[in-house]
Amino acid sequence: MPTLALAYFVFATTTVSEFMAAMGRMRIPDWIAIPLSVLFRFFPTLGQEARAINAAMRMRNITPISRGASYVENCLVPLMSCAVSIGEDLSAAALARGLGAPWPRTNTGSVGFALVDAVVIAVSLAATAALALSLAFPEAIAW
């Protein structure tokens, strides 16, 4: 659950340009950074498509109860088709913006590591260590 919460927070608060600037600053290779940046657009767009498919199914009174197992097929086939189309569109848009260009990209935003970031990382590490210790030594915790 904490990983999903962190992923949601990152997707909700970070723009693609900020993400690419941070990846460049950390010297992450483009073969890692570019696919991850495409994911920033892919998952929200796929979610919108899934909601649209669900609304279309409801409009036609197609429910899991009325269709049973074929309901999954009725939802997944259009969703997979949309996923392929979204991936192709996002790849074309990334290339049109010069994402794979050999020269370095410029960014207008500032990317940095502040005290708040260090505190969040420290608290997360402490919580992870406490969880690991509680799982390793359950008898040591006296409630």
N, C-alpha and C positions, 0 to 999 in steps of 0.2 A: 504493500500500500504506500509506503513512503516514496518508493521509486516512481510510482504512478503520479503521486502528488507533485513530486519534483519535475517530472516530465511535463505535466500540465502547466505548472508555473512557468517553466522555461518557454514552452510554446505560446503561452498567453502573454508574456511580457517582453519577449525578445523578437526584434525584427530580423529579417534575413540579412540585411546589410550589417546590423550589429553583430550577428552571429559570424558572418564571414570576416568581419574586422577582427573579432576575437580569435577566430581560428588562424588568421594570418599572423596575429601578434604572438600566438603560441607556437608558430611555425609548424602547424599541422599541414601535412601534404594535401594538395588539391584533390587527389584521388580519394581522400577521406572526407574532406570538408565539403566538396560539391554535392555528393549524394546526401549528406546530412542536411545541407541547406535546402535541397529539393524536398526533403521530408517536412520542412517547416510549412511549405505550401500544400504538400500532398495530403496530409492527414486532415487538416481543416476542410479542404475541398472535398475529400472523400466523405467526410461526415455530412456535409451539405447534401451531397448526392444520395447518401443513405437515408437522410430525412425526407428528401423528395420522393424516393422510391417508396418509403413507408407511407407517405401521404397519398401517393397514387394507389397503393394497395388498399388503403382505408377507403378511398373514394369509390373504389370498385367493390367494396364489401368483401375483400379477400382477407381473411384472418387465419391465424394458425389453427383455430378450432374448425373452421369450415374446410380448409384445404389439407390439414395435417402435414405430412412430410413434404408434400409438393410446395408448401408455402416457402420452405427454405430455398428450394430451387427457384421459385418465382422471385425471390429477393436477391439471391446470390448471383444469378446469371447477369442481370442488368448491372449489379454492383461491380462485378469483375470486368465487364465491358467498359464501364465508366472509369475504373481504375487504370486500365490500359490507356484509354484516351487521355486521362488526366496526366499520366506519366509522360506520354509523348508530348503533350502541350507544354508541360513544365520544362521538359528537356529542351524543346525548341526555344522557349522563352529565355532559359538560362544561357543558351548559346547566343541568342540575339543580343543579350545584355553584355556579352563578352566575358562570361564566367570562365571559359576555358582559354582565354587569351594568354599569350606568353609573357606579357608585361604585367607589372604589379597593379592591383586595383587601388583606387583612391576611395577614401571614406570621409564623410563630413562629420560623423559622430565621434565622440571620444569613448574609448574603451579602456577601462582600467580596473585595478584591484584595490578596493578600499577597505577600511577597518570593518565595516559592516559585513563584507564578504568573508573576512577572516573569522569574525565571530560566528557567522552562520556555519561555516565549515567546522569550527571547533565544537559547536553544540551538536552538530550532526555526527561527528566522530565520537563524541562522548556518549551520545544516545546509542549509537551502533555498538560501542564497546560494552555499555551496560546491558544491552540486549544479548550480546554474545556471551557475556559472563553469566547472565541469568539462565541462559539455555545450557551452558556448560556445567554450571554448579547450581542447580535448582534448590538444593538443600541449604545453601548459604543464605538465601533470602528468607528472612523471618518477618512475616506479615503480622 
